[in-house]
Amino acid sequence: MWRFVGSRLLQAIPVLLVVITVTFFLIRVAPGGPFSSEKAVIPEVKAALEAQYRLDRPVLEQYTAYLGDLIRGDLGPSFKYPGRSVNELIAAGFPVTAELALYALLVALLIGVGAGVIASLRPNTAQDYIPMSAAMIGICIPSLLLGPLLILVFGIYLDWLPVSGWGDMPGDKILPAVTLGAVYAAYIARLSRAGMLEIMTQDYIRTARAKGIPEWRVVVVHGFRGGLTPVVAFLGPAFAGLLSGSFVVETIFQVPGLGRFYVQAAFNRDYTMILGATVFLSSLIVVFNLLSDVLNAWMNPRLRSRPEQNT
């Protein structure tokens, strides 16, 4: 297992380096700059600001200096929030984003696993077609469209749930979590159905049924461990995707998460904030993918028997 984890970590290092490098040079070639505005800035003031943030140095020197700071865990100062570092801004916004992603993942698991298992118990019947059709609809509707629809129905017409904010009123987390988790619930439903259909035809399942074990116990005890393996493999990328994909939902529902700083940084050309958030989210994606691989390998020992074949 340790060799398996080590091989995954060695693969993650060049991936992160590529992400950092591409992001660094892309934002440098983008039009405008962090101190460009409609109001003209005195050349002396602009030169002093660029010197303070090392923007007057050659690009390659800026890149190597940034990598040196990054190794020490310093993501640099924010260009648009004087006196605050990128580390502080991420620490302020990420807990809210993580909480939203966690609620969305719970929604996705409850809806997705439930629908997938129900559909797999009676394939090619209405019990199968209805939840899988709903899953297909969920995949096709983006969060940018689903969020306003939920606001219109449950927030305005029915007046059941608040349409914005985070933590101020009861139920204000429901609509953002459902909006963010709906697409992943659809994917999990299809993965659950496929995994359960495959596992429920195995010999040991037929043996368990022949012994007279209740059907619910056959499904839950014997079927879930193998049938939900694809879902377990999907959890790491799913949670990472929920973290990085929550920016649209945060904007729609006015959630004060990391997405607020990231979107503002993109508009303001806040180089360090864009880089810091990208590096941070990319690292989380790598970590959650690694955790997913480890959990999947623990459930299926064949995956870790020869780690050099799983690269």
N, C-alpha and C positions, 0 to 999 in steps of 0.2 A: 504493500500500500504506500509506503514512504517513497519508493521508486516511482510509483505512479504519480504521486503528488509532486515530486521533484521534477519530473518530466513536464508536467503541466506548467509549473512555475517558470521553467526555462523557456517555454514557448511564449509565456506572457511578456517577458522582458522586451524582445524585439517588436512585439505588437504595440506596446505602449510607446516605445521610442518612435515608431513610425507615426502614430497618432499625434504625438507631441510635435514632431518635425513638420508634418503636413499642416497642422493647425497653425503653427508659428509662422510659417512662410506664407500661408494663404491670407492671414489677416494683415500681413505686411504689404502684400501686393494689392489689397482691396483699396478702392478710392477713399480719399479722406484720411483723417487721422484723429487721435484722441483730443487734440487741441485745435481742430478745425471747427469753425462755427460761422454763422452768418455775420456775426459781429467781428470785425477785424481785430486781431491781437497785435499789440506792439511787438515788433521783431525782437527786441531785447528780452521782453517777457517770455515770448515763445521759446527763444533760445535757452533761457534759464530753466524753463519747465522741461524742455527736452534733455538738457544736461542732467537735471535732477532725476529723471526717470531713465537715463542712459539711452535715450532715443537718438542722441547725436553721434553715437558710435556706429561703426560698420555693422551690417546685419549679422554677419557670422559671429562677430564678437558679442553682440546682444544674445545670440542663440546659445553660445557656450556659457555666457554668464547666467542665463536663465536656467540651463541644465544644472549648473553648480548650485544655484539657489534651490532648485527643485530637489536635489539629492539631500539637502539639509532640511527639507520639508517647508521651505519658505516659498509661497506662491506669489510673493511680491505685493506692493501697494496697489490699491485701486486708483485709477486715474481720475475717476469721476466722483469718488467719495473720499475727499481729503482727510487724512488722519486715520483712515481705516484700511486694514490689509484685506487681501482676498481671503485669507484664512478666516478672518473674523466674519466676513460676509457669508461665506459658506457655512460656518458654524451657526450663524443666525437663521439662515433659510433652509438648510438641509433637514433639520428635525421635522419641520412641517411637511416637506416633500416626502420624507421617508414614512411619516405617519399616513399620508394620503396613499402612497404606494402600497403600504401594508393593508389598509382597509380595502383597496381595490383588489389586491391579491386574494384576500379572504372572500370577497364577493365572487371573483372569478372561480375560485376553487369550489365554493358551495354550489354555485349555479352550474359550472362546467362539469364537475365530477358527477353531481346528481343527474344531470341530463344525459351524460354519456353512459352511465351505468344503467339507467332506466331504458335507454334506447337499445343497449346491448342485450338486455334480457329477452326481448322479443323482436329480433331483427326482421326487417322487411314487413313490418306491420305499422299501423297508425302510431303505436307506441314508439316506434323507431323514427318514422317520417316526421312527425310533428316537432320533437326537440331538435332533430338534425336540420330541419328547415329553418327553425328559429336561430340555430347556430350559424347557418349560412347568411342569414340576414344580419346577424350581429357582426360577422366578419366584413360585410359589405358597407356598413354604416360607420363612417369615421367619427371620432370624438368631436370634431369641429361641428358636425351636424347633429349628433346625438345629444350633446349638452344643451343647446338651445331648445331642442324638442322636449327634453325632460323639464327644462325650466318652464316652457310654455304650458305643458300639461299639468305637472305636479306643483309648480310654483305660482302660476298665474290663474289658470282655469280652476283647478281644484283647491288651490291655496293650502296645500298640506305641508309643504316643506319650504324652508328659506332658500333663496336663489343665489345668495352670495355670503361671503364671510367664512370664518373658520374658528369655531370654538365659542362663539358668542351666543348661539341659540341651540336648543335641542334639535337634533336632526339635521344640522347644517352640513354634516359630513356625508350624508347619504347620497345626494345627487352627484357630487364630485366623484365619490368612490364608485358608484354604479357606472357613470359615464366613462371613467378610466378603465374599469375592469371588464366592461361588456365585451370588447373585442377579444380579450384574453380568455374570457369565459367560453366564447365560441370555439376558440382553438382547443382549449382543454376538453370541451365536450367531445369534439371529434377524436382527439387523442385517446380519451377514456373509452369511447365506444370501440375504437379499433383495437386497443389493448385488451379490453375485456372479451371481445369476440374471439380473439386468438387464444386467450388463456382458458376460456370456458369450454373449449373443445379438447383440452388436453386429457390424457389418460387418468391422471391423478384426480381430476375433477369428476370424471365419470365414476372412479372408484369411491370417492367421497359420497356421491349421490347413491351409489349402490349400497353403501353401508347404512343408508337411512338418515344421514345427517340432514338437518333442516336446510332448506334452500337458502335462507338468509345467511346461515353460518357458512355454507359453501361459498357464497358470493363474497362475504366480508372477510372471513378468515383465510380461505384458500385462494380466492380469486383476486383480491385486491393487491396482494404483494407482487404478483407478476403482471396483473392487468394494468396497474397504474404506474408501471415502470416508465413508460413514455412520458407520463405527466411529471414524474420526478425529474426526468432529464430536461424537461421544459421549464421547470420552476426557476432555475438560475437565470437563463436568458429572459424569462418573463418578468421577474422582479427587477432585473436591470433595465429592461425596456419600460417598465412602469415608472421607474425613477427618471429616466431620461425623456420619457414621453409624456410626462405630467405637465409640461410647460403650457401646452395649449389649454388643458383643463384648468390649471391654476389661473390662467388669464381669463377664461370664461367666467369662472366662479369667484374671482378676486381672492384667491387663496394666497396668503403671504409666504410662499415658499421660495426655494432656490430659483425657480423659473422666473420670478420677477426680476431678480438681479441679472440673470442671464439675458433675458430679452432686452432689458435696458442697456446692458453692456454692448449688445449687438448694435443697437441704434446709436450709442454714444462712442463707438469704437474704443471701448475700454479693453485694451489688449490683454492686460494681465487678468482681468476678470473672465474674459472669454477663455483664455488659455487655462486658468486655474479650474474653472468649472468643467471644461472639457477633460482635463487630466483627471480630475476627481471622479467624474462620472465614468470615464473609461476604466479607471482602476476598479471601480465598483463592479462594472460589467465583467472584468476579468475575474474578480474575486467570486462573484456569484456563479459564474460559469464553472469555476474550479470547484466550489462547494457542490454544485449540481453533479459534476463528474464524479466526485468522491462518493457522494451519496448513492449515485447510480452504480458505481463500482462495488460499493458495499452490498447493495441489494443483488447484484449480479457478479459474482466473483470471476467469471470468465473474462470480464472486461479488464481486470487488473492483473491477470495471470502473466501477460506478456506486454508490458506497457510500451515497448518500442513499436508494437504494431498498432497502437492507438493514437499515434501522433498525427 
